[in-house]
Amino acid sequence: MVNPFQFARLPLIKFGYGKLSELPALVMMFGKKVLLVTGRYSFLTSAPGIQFTRSAKELGIAIDHLTIPGEPSPEMIDEATVRFTDTPPDVVVAMGGGSAMDAGKAISAMIPVRETVKDYLEGVGFKNHPGIKIPFIAVPTTSGTGSEATKNAVISQVGKAGFKKSLRHDNFVPDIALVDPEMTLSCPQEITAASGMDCFTQLTEAYLSDKANEYTDALAIEGLKAIKSSLVQSCSDGLDIGARTGMSFAALTSGICLANAGLGVVHGFASSVGGRFDIPHGVVCGTLMAVSNEVIVRRLRDGMGSPDALRKYSRLGKLFLDEENKSDDYYVDGFIKYLHSLTVELKLPGLNKWGIMENDLQEVALITESKNNPVKLETADLIEILSHRLL
């Protein structure tokens, strides 16, 4: 029997090597004035960027360029909103990692509203966004967040009273997601590893989520197959276009899955830790993934949560271990060992590299959510997870 579910809208998806060549024509669907939002390493100086600007010029497209140097803050979004309110673009194109795409998504949503974004953030603000926006095209250059397929933009304010919260509305799903694996070829190894682990975490948490359904399960498994064949290879040989294509597919799929099934405690940590310390989102996810799942499995075996979650862990073990005729416990334990070995192989750093100390752990744990997790974790469990990845 198929359980009831609902499924969020998707963007028009253009996926494949060389698809960037279609971007000028896609921009023309909305007009001739584009705001291009990129990360600190500007796409415009790359060979694909030079080709895009040349083609855009031939079509009479006017480009305003905005650089986002890191994870977008309320101040960054507000400054861009003020800058373009009186002369709004016909379309916003965000090209970069999750930060650039979240920034572009938020800017496209806030220009028509003409107010500070902080007032509309979940858990921070007090207003509901009406859902109006400038048309938005997402072009990822990393394989991680899946923001090209989601309805939320994550905005960060780092510090003692910091936060990482979402600007969210069904209408904020990008109008078009243009996913060209060629765009990820120049992504550095450490970013490839961190963003890849973010993607791996999202697929795993969506699969194990208490909101998962038959559709998200099927998609998550296909994304995880791509992780298995492509994550390590894309880190060891960044020019392997087959591996890069696999990771682009996995990231896109992870965004679709998280939008419909939610995430778990690892992304709860990404919010609580990332709001207080200047640490990359993917690093938090990657470094905490193995120990978080180890603690979750232990609690499931204690009889907490749904027994179905252990069955799913067993299936994950079968997928990643390539071994036949073993017990469910063998596959569950094998999956956890695989995650730990991946942490070592990808050289994922400990939390103390970003100034996180032992005396910070309880404060972080107390504000860490684990909604949609297959089992409820106590504060002591959360502190244990953090302490294992301090060094």
N, C-alpha and C positions, 0 to 999 in steps of 0.2 A: 504494500500500500504506500502510495506517495503522500507524504505529509503536506499540509497547506504551506504555501510560501509566497513571497512577492519578490520581484526582481527589479532593480533600479534601471533607469534608462542608460543607454550607452551612447558614446559619441559615434559619429561616422568614423570608422577606423580605416586608415590607409597604412598597410603593413608591408614592408619588404625592402630589400636592398635597392637603393637608387630612388626611392619614393620622394626624396627631398626635391627632386626636379619638378614635382607637381605643386610645390608650395606657392609659387607666384600665381598660378591659375586658381588655387584655392582661396588665396587672399582676394583675388578679383571677384569672387562670389559675393563679397561683402562691401567692396569699395576699393579705393585707390590710396587710402591713407592708413598706414599700419604703424602701430607701436610695437617694436620688437624688444622683448625683455630677455636678457641673457644673463648668464653667470659672470663671474669675474674673469674667466678665460674666454674672451669674446670669440664667438663663432664667426664674426664678420671678417676676421683676418685669416681664417682657414680657407682651403681650396673650395669646399662646398659653400662657404659663406660668400666668397668672392663671386662664385657663379650665381648664387641667389641674388645678390645685389645687382649684378649685371643684368640678369633676366628681369628683375623688378624694374630697373631703370628703363629697359626697353618697353615695358608695359605702361610706363608712366606712374608707377607706384612710388609714393613718397614715404620714406622710412624715418621715423623717430626712434632713437635707440636709448634704452635704459639698462644700466648695469646693476645687478643685485649682487653685492659682494659676499653674502653669506645667507644664513637662514633669515627669512624676512621678518622684520620687526614691525610693530604698529607704526613707528615713525617713518620707516621706508615706504609703507603703503600710503600713509597720509600725504607724504611729500609728493609722491607720484600722482596721487589723486588731485591735489591742488594744482600741480603743474599742467595737467591735461584736462581739467574740468571745462575751461572756456574754449578749448580747441580739441574736443575729443576725437580719437581715431575712429575709423570705420571698423577696425578689427584689431584685437590684441593677439600677438603671436609670442608665446613663451618658448624659448629654446634653451635647454640646459638640463640640469639635474632637478631634483625635487624642489629645491629652494626657488629656482627661477620659475618653475611651473606653478608653484603655490603663489608666488608673488604676482605673476601674470594673471592668474585666476582671480586673486583678490582685487587687483587693480581694475580688471574688467568689470567686477561687481561693484566697486566703490565709486568709480567715476560718475555714474548716473545718480548716486545717492547724495554725494557731496557732503559726507559726514566722516567723522573719525571711525576707523575700522574697529577700534577697541570696544565701541559701544555695541557691536554686533557679534562679538566672539562668544562662543558657548562657555558658560561658567565664569565669564568675566563681565560681559556687557549685559544690557537690559532691554535691547531692542531686537525685533524680528526683521530680518531683511526681506524686502518685498520680492526679491528674486529677479529684478531687472538687471541687465548687464550689457556690456559691449560684447559683440560676438568674439569668441575665444578659440584659438587654435593652439594645441599643445604639441611640442616637438621634443621628445626626450633625447638627451645625449648621454645619459647613464642608464643602467638597468637596475632600478631599485624600487622607488616609491610607488610606481603605478599611478601617479597623480594624473596622468593623461586620461584616466578612465574613472576618476572619482568626482564626487560633488563637493568636496571640502578643500579648503586651503588652510594649511597649518601656519599659524603666526606665532612668533616666539618673542618673549621678553626675558632675557637672561639676568639672573641676580637672586638675591635673598628672597624677594617676593615675586620671583619670576614665574613664567608659565609658558606652556606650549598648548595653544587652544585653536579650535577650528572655526573658520567662517564657513557656514554650511547652508546649502539650499539645493533642492533637486535641480534647479535651473543652472547651477554652476558646473555641471558636467560639461566638459569642453564640447564645443560644436563639432570639432574635428580633432582626432588624434592621429598625427602623422608619425609613424614609428619606422624609422629607417636605421637598421643596424649599422650602416656605414658611419653614422654619426657617433657611435660609441667606440670606434677603433682607436681614437687617441686618448681615451679615458685612462688615467694612470692606474697602476696596479693596486695601490692602497684604496683608491676610490672604487675601483672595480670590485675589490673584495668586500668592502663595507656595504656598498649598495647592493651587491649580490646577496649578502647575508640578510639585509633588510628584506629583500624580495623573498628569500627562502623562509624567513620568519613569517612574513605575511601569508604566504601560501599555507604554511604549517598551522598557524593560528586560526586561519579561516577554516581549514579542514577540521580542526579539533573544536571549533567554536560551538557553543550551545545554540547558536542561531543558524548553523550550517543546514543546507538542504541538498537534495539530489543534484540540482544544477551546480551549486558551488562545489560540492564534492567532486563531481566529474571534471570541472575546470581545474580545481586545485591539483588533482592527481596528474593531469596533463602538464600543468606548470611545473610540478615537482619532478616529473620525468625529464623536463628540459633542464632543471637545476642539476639533476644527477649527471647528465651528459655534458653540461656546458659550464658550470660554475668554476670548478677548479681549472679547467682548460682555458677559460677566458682570462683567468688571473695569471696563468703561466705563459700564455701566448696571446697577448692582446690583439694581434693581427689575424687571429683565426676567425674568419668571418662566419664560419659555421657555428662556433661557440658563441660569438657575439649575437648572432641571430637567435640562438636558443635562449640566451639571457634576455634579449629584448622581448621575446614572446612570453617568457616567464614573468617578467616585470609587468607587462600589460595585463596578463592573466591575474597576477596578484592584486592589481588594483580593482579589477572586476570582482574578485572574490571578497576582498575586504569591504567593498562597498555594499555587499549583500549579506555577508555573514559576520562582519565585525572582526575584531582582533582580541588578543589576550594580554596576559600579564607582561610579556616582553615589551609590547608597545605601551603598556601602562608605565613601565620604567622609562621608556624613551621620552615620555611626556614629563614625568616628575624629575628625572635626572637632567634632561635637556633644558628644563625651565630654570634650573639653578646653576648649571655649569655649562661652559662653552665647549660642548663635546658634540661631534657629528652624530646625527641621528642613526646612521647605519652602524657606527661603531658601538653604540649602546646596544642595539639589537643583536649584532653579531657576537659581541663578547658575552652577553647574558643568555644567549639562546640555549646552549647546552645545559648549563646548570639549572636554568628555569624549568626546562622539560624534565630534568632528572627529579626535581622536587615535586613537580606535578604528578609524575608517574608514581612516586612514593606515596603521595597522598591518595591517589586513585587505588593503589593496592591496599591502603588502609581502610578501604570501603567507602571513601568519600566520592562524591560526584557520580557521573553516569558510567556504568560498566561498559557502555558502547565506546567510550573514549579509549579504553585499553585495546579494544579490537582495532580501532583506527591506528593506534600506535603500532600494533603488530603489522598492519598493512604497510605502514611507512617503513618498518624494518625490512619487510620482504622486498619493497621497492629498491631500497638503497643497498642492501647486503648481497643480493644476487645469490642467495643460498636456498636450497629446496629442502622440504620435509623436516623442518625444525619446529619446535614448540612456539606457541604465542609468546611466552615469556622470553624465549631466546631472541625473537625478532624485536620485541620491545626494548630489551637491554641492548641489543645490537644497534638499534637506532640511536640510543643515547650515547653509546660509545662512538658511533660515527660522528655525531655532533661534536663531541669533545676532540676527536682527532682532527676535525675540520678547523676548530678553533686554533689548534697548534699549527696546522699546515698553512693556514692563511695569515698566521702571525697577528692575530687580533689582540690588541693591547689591553692591559688592565685599566680599571677606572682611575687609579691614582695618577695616571699620566695627565689627567685634566684637573688635578687638585682635589679629588674626592678622597676624604679621609674617613677613618673608622668612626669618628664622632659625628659624621654627617648621615650615617646609614639609617638610624631610627627616624630622623626627621623626613628623609626621603621616603622610607617605607610607609610612613603614616599617611602620605598623600598619594600613594601609588594605587591606581585602580586596577582591578583584574576582571572587569566585566567581560562577558562572553567566554571567559576561561572555562575549561571543562570541569574544573574543581575550584572551590573557593580557597584561597590561600590566606593564612593568618599573618599578622605583622612579623612574627618570628620567622616564618618561612621566607618572607621578603628580605629581611635582614640577612638571613643565611645566604640567599642567592647573591646579594650584593657583596657580602664579605668574601665569597669565594672568588670574585673577579676583581678585587681591589688591586692586586699585584699582577 
